[in-house]
Every structure is written in structure tokens, then in C-alpha cells.
Amino acid sequence: MLVLPLMALCFSMTLNAQSSQQDLDQVELMKQFIGTWTTETGVDSTALWEIIPSDKGYVSNVYYQAKGVTYNTGKGIMGFTWEYQMVNMYTLWQDGYLSREMGKFVSDKKITFERYNADHSHVMGSMEINFLTPDNFINIWKWRGMKDTWDDAEVSEFNLTRVKK
């Protein structure tokens, strides 16, 4: 007799958890990124990331600098799947490499992305971004390349701060 109520409770909890994640407004949450962000990437090295609105999508520009001199750039676009449930980010790097990340907000302050290889058959990297404040987020980047497991993945953490204009 106790089994049926427990099963109903578990089923109800599963439905609530799924629906709350599906209710996240990906378009509205992406607005948190609008602006220019900076982070240290090493000794005397920084990255600058500009996110510029373009209709419901975004233009993304990344500049890597060492001692104030830009040595790598990425020009990109960010948009949504047709149901506005996923975020797609494409970046063309100055060496001609085209990267693609796909992800979504899993809470109002956390978005996760996966980077795919050229034929989208393998996840090469993952990114988890956690907004701490409207002007600060942490980006945890994991890179495994073409390896089968994440055991030896390189992990980097970047603290990005909004550039005040």
C-alpha cells in the first residue's frame, strides 16, 4: 500500500524538476552577458570578451592580449534553437578555426556549454559559467580534445569582471 503513494511522489518530484528547468527563459537569461568582460589568463596576459546584442542574438568578439598587445582574436555569433531552448555559439578564430558550443541555462545564474568537433560526433570541451553578481562570473573550462574520457582533461578557471564604461 505504501508503494503506490511513494511512486506517485517520486513521479511528481521528477516532473517538477524537469518543468522548472524547462521554464527558464533562455533569451532573457542571456541578457546577463551583454557588455564587455575581462579576465587574467596568465602573467601580463588578459582576455577581453564583448557581447553585443543583435536582435534576439548576439555578436561576440574575443581578444587575447599579452602586455597590452593583441595576439589572438575570435569573431562570433550567438543565437538560439528555434524553440529558444538552447544557445548556440559559433566563433571564427584568426587562424581560420571555427568552434561551436551548444548549451543552455540550467538555473538563473548557471549556463553550461559543450564544444563539439567538426562533425559534431564528439564533445571536445565543456564550459560552466556561474554568475556571482551582475558584474562578475566564473568560467570553468574543461578540455579533453579527442580523448575518450575526461580523466586527464585540462581544467582552467577564469574570473570575468564587467568592464565599466
C-alpha positions as CSV (number, residue, x, y, z in Angstrom):
1,M,0.0,0.0,0.0
2,L,2.9,2.4,0.7
3,V,4.5,1.7,-2.7
4,L,1.9,3.5,-4.8
5,P,2.0,6.8,-2.8
6,L,5.8,6.7,-2.9
7,M,5.9,6.1,-6.6
8,A,3.4,8.9,-7.2
9,L,5.6,11.2,-5.0
10,C,8.7,10.3,-6.9
11,F,7.0,10.8,-10.3
12,S,5.6,14.2,-9.2
13,M,9.1,15.3,-8.0
14,T,10.6,14.3,-11.3
15,L,8.0,16.2,-13.3
16,N,8.5,19.3,-11.1
17,A,12.3,19.2,-11.5
18,Q,12.0,18.9,-15.3
19,S,9.4,21.6,-15.7
20,S,11.3,24.1,-13.6
21,Q,14.4,23.7,-15.8
22,Q,12.3,23.9,-19.0
23,D,10.6,27.1,-17.7
24,L,13.9,29.0,-17.8
25,D,13.7,31.8,-20.3
26,Q,17.0,31.3,-22.3
27,V,16.5,34.6,-24.2
28,E,16.0,36.7,-21.1
29,L,18.8,35.0,-19.2
30,M,21.3,35.5,-22.0
31,K,20.9,39.3,-21.5
32,Q,23.2,38.9,-18.4
33,F,26.1,38.6,-20.8
34,I,25.6,41.9,-22.6
35,G,28.7,44.1,-22.2
36,T,32.4,43.8,-22.1
37,W,34.2,41.4,-19.8
38,T,37.8,40.9,-18.9
39,T,39.9,38.3,-17.1
40,E,43.5,37.5,-16.5
41,T,44.8,34.5,-18.5
42,G,48.3,34.5,-17.2
43,V,51.2,36.7,-16.2
44,D,50.7,40.0,-18.1
45,S,48.0,38.3,-20.2
46,T,44.3,39.1,-20.4
47,A,41.2,38.3,-22.4
48,L,38.5,40.7,-23.3
49,W,35.1,39.4,-24.4
50,E,32.5,41.7,-25.9
51,I,28.9,40.6,-26.2
52,I,26.8,42.9,-28.3
53,P,23.0,42.4,-28.8
54,S,21.8,41.9,-32.4
55,D,18.0,41.4,-32.5
56,K,17.4,38.3,-30.3
57,G,21.0,37.1,-30.8
58,Y,24.5,38.4,-30.1
59,V,27.8,39.3,-31.8
60,S,30.7,38.1,-29.8
61,N,34.3,39.4,-30.0
62,V,37.2,37.9,-28.1
63,Y,40.6,39.5,-27.8
64,Y,43.6,37.8,-26.2
65,Q,46.4,40.2,-25.2
66,A,49.9,39.9,-23.7
67,K,51.5,43.0,-22.3
68,G,48.7,45.0,-24.0
69,V,49.3,43.6,-27.5
70,T,46.5,41.6,-29.1
71,Y,47.9,38.2,-30.3
72,N,44.6,36.3,-31.0
73,T,41.1,37.2,-31.8
74,G,37.8,35.5,-32.3
75,K,34.7,36.8,-34.0
76,G,31.4,35.1,-33.3
77,I,27.7,35.0,-33.2
78,M,25.4,33.6,-30.5
79,G,21.8,32.6,-31.1
80,F,19.1,30.1,-30.2
81,T,17.5,26.9,-31.4
82,W,14.1,27.5,-33.0
83,E,12.3,26.7,-29.7
84,Y,14.6,29.1,-27.8
85,Q,15.6,26.2,-25.5
86,M,19.3,26.0,-26.4
87,V,22.1,28.6,-27.1
88,N,24.5,28.2,-30.0
89,M,27.8,30.0,-30.1
90,Y,30.0,30.0,-33.2
91,T,33.4,31.6,-33.2
92,L,35.8,32.1,-36.1
93,W,39.3,32.4,-34.8
94,Q,42.0,34.3,-36.6
95,D,43.8,31.1,-37.7
96,G,40.6,30.0,-39.5
97,Y,39.4,27.5,-36.9
98,L,35.7,27.6,-36.4
99,S,34.4,26.5,-33.0
100,R,30.9,25.7,-31.9
101,E,29.5,25.5,-28.4
102,M,26.0,24.5,-27.6
103,G,24.4,24.9,-24.2
104,K,21.7,26.3,-22.0
105,F,20.9,27.9,-18.7
106,V,20.3,25.2,-16.1
107,S,19.5,27.8,-13.4
108,D,19.0,31.5,-13.5
109,K,22.8,32.0,-12.7
110,K,24.4,29.0,-14.4
111,I,24.8,28.1,-18.0
112,T,26.7,25.1,-19.4
113,F,28.1,24.6,-22.9
114,E,29.8,21.8,-24.8
115,R,32.2,22.3,-27.6
116,Y,32.0,19.8,-30.5
117,N,34.4,18.6,-33.1
118,A,33.8,19.4,-36.8
119,D,31.2,16.7,-37.5
120,H,29.6,17.1,-34.0
121,S,30.2,13.4,-33.1
122,H,32.4,14.1,-30.1
123,V,32.4,16.6,-27.2
124,M,35.9,18.1,-27.0
125,G,35.4,20.6,-24.2
126,S,32.9,21.9,-21.7
127,M,32.3,25.3,-20.2
128,E,30.4,26.0,-17.0
129,I,29.6,29.7,-16.3
130,N,28.3,30.8,-12.9
131,F,27.1,34.4,-12.4
132,L,28.2,35.5,-8.9
133,T,26.9,39.1,-9.3
134,P,25.6,41.1,-12.4
135,D,29.2,42.2,-12.9
136,N,31.1,39.0,-12.2
137,F,31.1,35.4,-13.3
138,I,33.3,32.4,-13.1
139,N,34.0,30.3,-16.2
140,I,35.3,26.8,-15.7
141,W,36.7,25.4,-18.9
142,K,37.5,21.7,-19.4
143,W,39.3,20.4,-22.4
144,R,39.8,16.8,-23.4
145,G,40.3,17.2,-27.1
146,M,39.7,13.9,-28.9
147,K,40.3,11.7,-25.9
148,D,37.6,9.2,-25.0
149,T,37.5,10.1,-21.3
150,W,37.6,13.3,-19.1
151,D,40.2,11.7,-16.7
152,D,43.1,13.8,-18.0
153,A,41.2,16.8,-19.1
154,E,42.8,20.2,-18.7
155,V,40.8,22.4,-16.4
156,S,41.1,26.2,-16.3
157,E,39.1,28.7,-14.2
158,F,38.6,32.3,-15.2
159,N,37.1,35.1,-13.2
160,L,35.5,37.6,-15.5
161,T,34.6,41.1,-14.5
162,R,32.4,43.5,-16.4
163,V,34.3,46.5,-17.8
164,K,32.6,49.7,-16.7
165,K,32.4,52.3,-19.4
